[in-house]
Amino acid sequence: MAGRLARRSLLQTIRSGFYNATILKAAPAVSFASSTRGEDHSTGLGSLFKAVALGTAGLIGFSGVAYADEAEHGLEAPSYPWPHNGILSSYDHSSLRRGHQVYQQVCSACHSMSLVAYRDLIGVAYTEDEVKALAAEVEIEDGPNDEGEMYSRPGKPSDHFPKPYANEAAARFANGGAYPPDLSLITKARHNGQNYVFALLTGYRDPPAGVSVREGLHYNPYFPGGAIAMPKMLTDGGVEYEDGTPATESQMAKDVTTFLSWAAEPEMEERKLMGFKLIFVLSLVLVTAGYYKRWKWSPIKSRRLIVDAIN
């Protein structure tokens, strides 16, 4: 809001400056034509130069406001050609499996995905037996038992992904006051969704000259404010993929972003398939309606009736 108000005031200043310059330039010319003293009209030219200087300063100020607004809201993420964005495209299930591996080995240490259950992965990235084995590796606190006490048990496919922290206070304490958000709907909760997540994961760099980042934060132009508490987590070779795919930084960012997109919209493939079926059925209805219009109803509608009123 402050950025928009500042830009509006600058534009008004520029307009008023050029308007006043035009009036001041025209006034001496009229006075010179009607005056007998031959008054010097250099004042008009000086006012024009002042207006040009004011306009240049305004443009520089406008650029500064735009830069400040960019720093406040973060750099706009580029648009990447995600293969599942097509009308009839589906998720890359190999990428989903690799993305879950990146989340499990890197992201799950701080971020939860409380809305995703292990059984949701069946038929998407793993088989049923593999999902059962994955869930059994996790200890789930359950209860109370017959004695009223909580107990731990191996995970089941119906369990949701475990949370790394017991509550928000524990998460903030472990991360220097920053709260790692839940990633279940992160691509829906952030502007430009998956493009933002990918740009953020690959956007870490040294701060430019004149920009200082306080201790404990890291410079990332795609994060609002430019300083983020999360350090760079993806490095080349940080994960060893099961299928032998080279685990470069961009590959891991692409895979985990695809996995997070699926987590936020797991019904996308079913919705596209249902839409295709609906369009196909409506096309058949359209062809049938055209047939009856042309061959059945049209002769009846265009026939001519002759009424013999005399007989």
NORNOR-V442601 format. One record per residue. N is the residue number from 1. PHI is phi in whole degrees, -180 to 180 (999 if undefined). PSI is psi as a letter, one per 30 degrees, with the letter a starting at -180 (999 if undefined). NEAR is the number of other ideal C-beta (glycine too) atoms within 8 Angstrom. Layout:
# NORNOR-V442601
N/PHI/PSI/NEAR
N/PHI/PSI/NEAR
This chain:
# NORNOR-V442601
1/999/e/4
2/-64/e/5
3/-63/e/11
4/-65/e/7
5/-64/e/8
6/-66/e/9
7/-62/e/11
8/-63/e/8
9/-66/e/8
10/-66/e/12
11/-62/e/10
12/-63/e/8
13/-65/e/10
14/-63/e/12
15/-61/e/8
16/-65/e/8
17/-64/e/13
18/-68/e/10
19/-64/e/8
20/-64/e/10
21/-65/e/13
22/-64/e/8
23/-64/e/8
24/-68/e/12
25/-72/e/12
26/-76/e/9
27/-62/e/9
28/-63/e/12
29/-63/e/10
30/-65/e/8
31/-63/e/10
32/-67/e/10
33/-72/e/6
34/-102/f/5
35/-97/l/8
36/-97/f/3
37/-90/f/4
38/65/h/6
39/-62/k/8
40/-69/k/5
41/-100/g/10
42/-67/f/6
43/-62/e/9
44/-64/e/13
45/-65/e/9
46/-63/e/8
47/-66/e/12
48/-64/e/11
49/-62/e/8
50/-64/e/10
51/-66/e/12
52/-62/e/9
53/-63/e/8
54/-64/e/11
55/-64/e/11
56/-63/e/8
57/-62/e/8
58/-64/e/13
59/-65/e/9
60/-63/e/8
61/-63/e/9
62/-61/e/11
63/-63/e/8
64/-64/e/8
65/-65/e/12
66/-62/e/10
67/-65/e/8
68/-65/e/9
69/-65/e/9
70/-64/e/10
71/-67/e/9
72/-73/e/9
73/-101/f/6
74/92/l/12
75/-67/k/8
76/-66/k/6
77/-75/k/11
78/-67/l/6
79/-95/k/6
80/-102/k/7
81/-81/i/5
82/-69/k/8
83/-67/f/7
84/-93/g/11
85/-87/f/6
86/-68/l/6
87/-62/e/4
88/-112/g/6
89/-85/l/8
90/-122/l/8
91/-68/k/12
92/-81/j/9
93/-70/f/8
94/-68/e/7
95/-67/e/12
96/-62/e/15
97/-65/e/12
98/-67/e/16
99/-64/e/15
100/-65/e/11
101/-65/e/12
102/-65/e/15
103/-61/e/15
104/-66/e/8
105/-94/f/7
106/-120/e/13
107/-77/e/11
108/-68/f/12
109/-67/f/6
110/-125/e/10
111/-106/k/12
112/-98/l/13
113/-139/i/13
114/-71/f/9
115/-96/g/8
116/-111/k/9
117/-103/l/9
118/-61/e/14
119/-68/f/8
120/-67/f/8
121/-83/f/10
122/-68/k/10
123/79/f/3
124/-106/e/11
125/-131/f/8
126/-139/l/10
127/-83/l/7
128/-63/e/8
129/-66/e/6
130/-67/e/8
131/-67/e/14
132/-61/e/10
133/-67/e/8
134/-63/e/11
135/-66/e/13
136/-69/f/9
137/-74/f/7
138/-105/k/10
139/-93/k/7
140/-108/k/11
141/-82/k/7
142/-133/l/7
143/128/a/7
144/-79/l/6
145/-86/a/8
146/-63/f/3
147/-94/g/5
148/80/g/5
149/-112/k/7
150/-79/l/8
151/-145/l/8
152/-105/k/7
153/-144/l/7
154/-65/k/9
155/-69/l/12
156/-122/l/10
157/-57/f/11
158/-79/f/6
159/-77/k/11
160/-85/l/9
161/-56/k/10
162/-71/l/9
163/-89/k/7
164/-73/f/10
165/-130/l/9
166/-71/e/4
167/-158/l/6
168/-67/e/7
169/-62/e/6
170/-66/e/9
171/-66/e/13
172/-67/e/11
173/-63/e/6
174/-78/f/7
175/-120/g/11
176/66/h/6
177/97/f/5
178/-86/k/8
179/-109/j/7
180/-67/k/10
181/-72/l/7
182/-69/k/10
183/-98/g/12
184/-60/e/11
185/-123/g/10
186/-65/e/12
187/-75/f/14
188/-96/f/8
189/-85/f/6
190/-112/k/9
191/-62/k/4
192/67/g/9
193/31/c/11
194/-67/e/13
195/-64/e/11
196/-64/e/12
197/-63/e/13
198/-64/e/13
199/-64/e/12
200/-66/e/12
201/-68/f/11
202/-106/g/10
203/-99/g/11
204/-71/k/8
205/-161/l/7
206/-72/k/4
207/-65/k/8
208/-69/l/5
209/-61/k/3
210/90/f/4
211/-110/k/8
212/-115/k/5
213/-120/k/9
214/-69/l/6
215/-62/k/3
216/97/f/5
217/-114/l/9
218/-133/k/11
219/-79/k/12
220/-150/j/12
221/-66/f/9
222/-85/f/10
223/-89/k/11
224/-55/k/6
225/94/f/7
226/83/f/12
227/-125/k/10
228/-126/k/8
229/-76/f/9
230/-74/k/8
231/-73/l/5
232/-68/j/6
233/-103/f/9
234/-104/k/11
235/-132/l/7
236/-56/k/6
237/80/g/6
238/-68/f/10
239/-131/k/10
240/-103/j/5
241/-69/k/10
242/-68/e/7
243/-91/g/7
244/84/g/4
245/-64/k/7
246/-59/k/5
247/-89/i/11
248/-80/l/7
249/-60/e/10
250/-68/e/7
251/-66/e/11
252/-65/e/15
253/-64/e/12
254/-65/e/10
255/-68/e/14
256/-70/e/14
257/-68/e/14
258/-62/e/16
259/-64/e/16
260/-69/e/15
261/-65/e/14
262/-64/e/13
263/-61/e/14
264/-79/f/12
265/-144/i/9
266/-69/f/8
267/-91/g/6
268/-60/e/11
269/-64/e/8
270/-64/e/7
271/-66/e/8
272/-65/e/12
273/-65/e/8
274/-65/e/8
275/-64/e/8
276/-64/e/9
277/-62/e/8
278/-64/e/8
279/-63/e/8
280/-63/e/8
281/-65/e/8
282/-64/e/8
283/-66/e/8
284/-63/e/8
285/-63/e/8
286/-65/e/8
287/-64/e/8
288/-63/e/8
289/-64/e/8
290/-65/e/8
291/-63/e/9
292/-67/e/9
293/-67/e/9
294/-80/e/7
295/-106/f/7
296/-108/e/9
297/-84/e/7
298/-61/e/9
299/-62/e/8
300/-68/e/7
301/-71/e/6
302/-96/g/6
303/-70/l/6
304/-110/k/4
305/-104/k/4
306/-110/k/4
307/-103/k/4
308/-91/j/5
309/-73/f/3
310/-77/e/3
311/-85/999/2
